[in-house]
Amino acid sequence: MKHRAVKRRSVVLGLGATAGVAAVGGIALSAQASGGTSTSSSSDAGSLAFDPDGYTKLTTTVTDTAGDEHSVTYHFWKAITYVAKPVDATYQSLNVSVPVEIDGTAVDASNAPILFANSVGGYMPSSVADATGVGAGGMGGGMGGGAPSGAPSASASAPGANGNTNATGGALASNQLLALAAGYVVVEPGARGRTLKNSAGEYYGVAPAAIVDLKAAVRYVRANKGVIPGDTDRIVSAGTSAGGALSSLLGASGDSPLYAKYLKELGAADASDAIFATGAWCPITDLEHADGSYEWNWGANALGTGKQVDQTVSKTLRSQFAEYQAGLKLRGLNGFGTLNARNYDEYLVEQYLEPSATTYLAALSDTARETYLAANTFITWKNGRATFSWADFLTHVGARKKDTPAFDAFDLSAGENNEFGKGTVISRHFTAYSLKNDTTGLTAKRLDSDIPEMLRLMNPMYFLADKPNAGRSKHWWIRLGTKDSDTSLTVSANIAAAASGLGDDVDHLYYWDQGHGANTDPGDFITWIAKVTGHKAKAGGKVKK
């Protein structure tokens, strides 16, 4: 037996909350954890067997929206290597948290849904190796822990560290804590990221490393069905920003043969990597078309300095978006019709933005609503409904976050350029337009031959719109802030439209006046998981399937 002795400690975690959430998801304000020191329960080299006794017993106290505290005792498995031939086990490992007692009542989570929550942000490395409990994983600083070519080193000069790529993201701790308190199993995988570099100067976490790692982690969980607690047929992924992109990609590409050779190289388990449902917050994805969609959305907005971006470049990229969007032939939700560059503004306003503003304003007191409307006269409030124009909305948002091109920078300075690096080459272009307009002295006339494959492996739209994948997730929870100019508002809307067009269940909305990484309804997400998985929780915390 490898159970760890429990010692007391305290950690305070701030959680977002939404008023009136259902009981199963209403634990959303703050949490205080106590538990014991924990040693690694990593698998032996080459072994992919889950050790059911290799846990530490921890307790966390979670305060719900009513201010009531709930005590959750759980078993915590730390830093389990999920592939037989890891490139870097510091990142290619996962943590598992399983509730065993909630408010003094025993919980059986053997058939509970599994929240698979990644903490990737900015396509950076993510490690759970130093986590001391559920929700404590996070991004690494670029240090490796065992690349084959020698002792790795950090890449302090990696593109996007302080530029276009928002380095925050990944799973939000509120999701993991709420899931645990609802009786769900929580799996938190680490993954390699773009800044990892070994002593030979080779970048070993660039595309497609992160998605391959997450798929391998899912395979590990599925291969240990009946041993690892939870229903391995009810895995629900979650992630934010680049983590949201990877969550979307994980959901869209389940069991695709395109990843087989990469998974084999790592010694991934011989099991399915399909997931049941997908949670994605502000996904930074569809990167080869992201420059065009960004200019279509934010092209008229100035930068925070007040300077306008190069409008010649912006106009060219907007034209590229128009061509791309027309080729998708996606139909909007609720019978809107085919989406194109001419009507997408109308669609966003009617389908997402006005409903978002209406929900926000309706929740305010009469006095607070009057104050907000007086300060935002572009909104017409009539019969309990907000209306406004697209142009006025853009003015309301204000400064755009990124210059142009936003993702494939002419000078190779964007984090996404680094994401498509290769070998000792830190950054590469991944669009023909940016290569043609390169300012770093490159003389190549064509993109590197492997770039098209890398783009396919990193884009969920390939598996939803181009060649629909039968193994995809059939349930989608997608969220984005209306003031999030880290990418275009069309990116998540296209994912939603594509999934809906395939007959999938889609729950997609925008948070009014919220920016990048917002998660204002975490309790609703937990309730949604119960709904789509068929999971039932009885009063008092006793959990049954």
C-alpha positions, 0 to 999 in steps of 0.5 A: 500500500502506498497511501500517504500520511496526511499533514495539514496546510492551507491554500486559498484559491479565488474562484469565479461564480455565477448566481443561481447555479444548480446545486451540483455546480454551485460550489464556486466562490472560494476554496481552502485546501488542507492535505499532506506532503505528496511524493510522485507516483509516476509509473515505472519506465515503460509501464502504463499501468495505473497504481490504484494505491499510489495516492495521497489523501487530501481534504479541501474546503470549498465555499459555495455561492451562498457562503456555505462551506463544503468539505471534500476529501479526495485521493490524489495521484501525482505526476504519473507518466502517461507514455512508455517512451517519454521525451520529457516526463516533467511535462508528459505526466498527469495528476488524478483527483478522486473524491471519496467523501463530501460533507461527511458522506462517502462518495463512489466516483467509480463511474463518475464523469472525468474532467480532463483539464489541461493548463496550457496557455500560449502553447507554452509547456505545462507541467503538473509535477510540482502540484500539491493538489487539485487545480494546482498545475500550471505552465512551466517556464521552458525548462526541460527535464530529460530530452534525449539530446541532453540536459535541456535549457530554457529559451528566454528569447522565445517569440511571444513571451511578451508579445502577441500571444497571451501566455495565460490560459489553460484550465481554470482552477474553478472548473477542477474544484467544482468538478471535484465537489460535484463528485467527478474525477479530475484528470490534469495532464501536462504537455510539452510546449513551444519553448522547450529546448534541449542542450543541442538547441532543438525545440522539442515542444513545437507542433504537434507535441502538445496535442499528441501529448494530450491524446496520449494522456487520454489513451492512458486513462482509457487503457486503465479502464476499471482501474483508474476511477471514473467513467472512461467513456465520459471524458470531458476536456477543458482548456482556455486560450491555447488550452481551449484550442487544444481542447477543441482539437482534442474533441474534434480529432478523436481517434484520427489516424493522422496522429498515429505515428507520433503516438507510436513514437512516444509509446502511447497506450493502445487505446482510443483517444476520443473524448465524450464532450469538449469545454473550450474557453476563448480558443486561439486556433484555426491559425492559418486563417487567424490573421484574416479573421482578426483583421475582419473583426478588429481591423478598424480598431486602433492599437492601445497606443492609438496608432492604426495598423497598416491598413493595406495589410489589414485590407489584404488579410480581410479579403483572405478571410472573405475567401476562406469563410465563403469556402467553409459554407457554414450555416449559422445557428438558429436558421441564420443561413450561410455565413460569409464576410458580408453578414457575419457582423449581423450574425454575431450581433444577433446570435451572440452579442445582443443576447449577451448584453441583454443577459448582463443588463437584465441581471443588474438592479434597476439603478445599476442598469440605468447607470450602465446605459447612461455610460453606454448610450450606443445600447438601446434597451427596450422591452427587456432587450438590448440592441446596437450596431456592429460599428458601435460595438467595435467602438465600445470594445476599443483598442485591439490587442495585436498588431497586423499580422496578429499570428504569423508576424512578418518578423517571426516575433509571434508565439505562433511562429515559435509554435511552428518552429522545427529542430534548431529553428526557433520560428517559421512562417506558416502562411504564404502571405507572411512568408512573401512579406518576411522582414527577417531576410528569408529568401525562401519562396515557398513554405517548408514542405511539412507546414501543411501537415502541421497545420492540419494536425493543429486545427480542429476545423480540419476535422469539423468542416474540411473532413468531418471526423466520426470520432469527434466529441458530440457535445460542445461547451464554448465560451468567449468574452465580448472584449477578447481581442486576442483573436477574432470572435469568428473563431469560436463561432465557426467551431460552433457552427461547424459542430452544430452543422454536423448535428452535435450538441452545442452550448455557445455564448459570449460573456458581456464586457469580459476579456481573455480567459473569462469564465463567469459561469463555471457552475453552469459548466459542471451542471452541463457535464451532468446533463450531457453525461447522464450523471446523477447526484443525490442530495447529501452528496452521495453520487451514483451513476 
